[in-house]
Amino acid sequence: MPSALQHTTPSDAGSSRWHLQTARLTIRPFQVVDITAEYVAALNDAAVVRYTEARHQHWDYGKAVAYVRSWNGPERSVLLGMFRR
């Protein structure tokens, strides 16, 4: 299955959103609804974040939400996530 690049502009945001899909993966904007207990646990796992700036603090749900919202606002860069299909 070839990759498909889709462009949509949601009415609640000022920036464009991009989605890239392959047979096994989807790359799309990372959203607050994507933050799970497992995700927060991974942010606090030294082996997972050892080469990232996330390693310098302890994460909880509230900090993760604030971080995602800070990146995905209008006139901002978009924080992307990679998800298994």
C-alpha positions as CSV (number, residue, x, y, z in Angstrom):
1,M,0.0,0.0,0.0
2,P,1.6,3.4,-1.0
3,S,1.7,6.2,1.5
4,A,-1.1,8.7,1.4
5,L,-0.6,12.4,2.4
6,Q,-3.8,14.1,3.4
7,H,-4.2,17.8,4.2
8,T,-7.1,19.1,6.2
9,T,-7.8,22.3,8.0
10,P,-10.0,21.9,11.1
11,S,-12.3,24.8,11.9
12,D,-11.1,25.0,15.5
13,A,-7.4,25.7,14.7
14,G,-5.6,28.3,12.7
15,S,-2.9,26.0,11.3
16,S,-3.0,23.2,8.7
17,R,-2.8,19.6,9.8
18,W,-1.0,16.9,8.0
19,H,-1.5,13.1,8.1
20,L,0.8,10.6,6.6
21,Q,-0.3,7.0,6.5
22,T,1.4,3.8,5.5
23,A,0.2,0.2,5.8
24,R,1.6,0.1,9.4
25,L,1.9,3.7,10.7
26,T,0.1,7.0,10.8
27,I,2.0,10.3,11.5
28,R,-0.4,13.0,12.6
29,P,-0.6,15.9,15.0
30,F,-0.2,14.6,18.6
31,Q,-3.3,15.7,20.6
32,V,-4.2,15.9,24.3
33,V,-6.5,12.8,23.8
34,D,-3.3,10.8,22.9
35,I,-1.9,11.3,26.4
36,T,-2.4,8.1,28.4
37,A,-1.0,6.8,31.6
38,E,1.3,4.6,29.6
39,Y,2.6,7.7,27.7
40,V,3.2,9.6,30.9
41,A,5.0,6.5,32.3
42,A,7.2,6.4,29.2
43,L,8.1,10.1,29.7
44,N,9.4,9.2,33.2
45,D,11.4,6.2,32.0
46,A,15.0,7.1,31.8
47,A,15.8,4.5,29.1
48,V,13.1,5.9,26.9
49,V,13.9,9.6,27.2
50,R,17.6,9.4,27.8
51,Y,18.5,11.4,24.6
52,T,15.7,13.9,24.8
53,E,15.0,17.1,26.7
54,A,12.2,15.3,28.5
55,R,14.7,13.6,30.7
56,H,15.3,16.8,32.8
57,Q,12.0,16.8,34.6
58,H,9.3,14.6,36.2
59,W,6.2,14.4,34.1
60,D,2.6,14.1,35.1
61,Y,-0.6,14.3,33.1
62,G,-1.0,18.0,33.7
63,K,2.6,18.8,32.5
64,A,2.1,16.6,29.4
65,V,-1.2,18.4,28.5
66,A,0.3,21.8,28.9
67,Y,3.3,20.8,26.7
68,V,1.0,19.5,23.9
69,R,-1.2,22.6,24.0
70,S,1.8,24.9,23.9
71,W,2.9,23.3,20.6
72,N,-0.5,22.9,18.9
73,G,-1.9,26.4,19.2
74,P,-2.7,28.7,16.3
75,E,0.4,30.2,14.6
76,R,2.6,27.5,16.2
77,S,4.5,24.5,15.0
78,V,2.7,21.3,15.1
79,L,3.8,18.5,17.5
80,L,3.6,15.2,15.5
81,G,3.0,11.7,16.9
82,M,3.7,8.3,15.2
83,F,1.0,5.7,15.8
84,R,0.6,2.1,14.8
85,R,-2.4,1.4,12.6
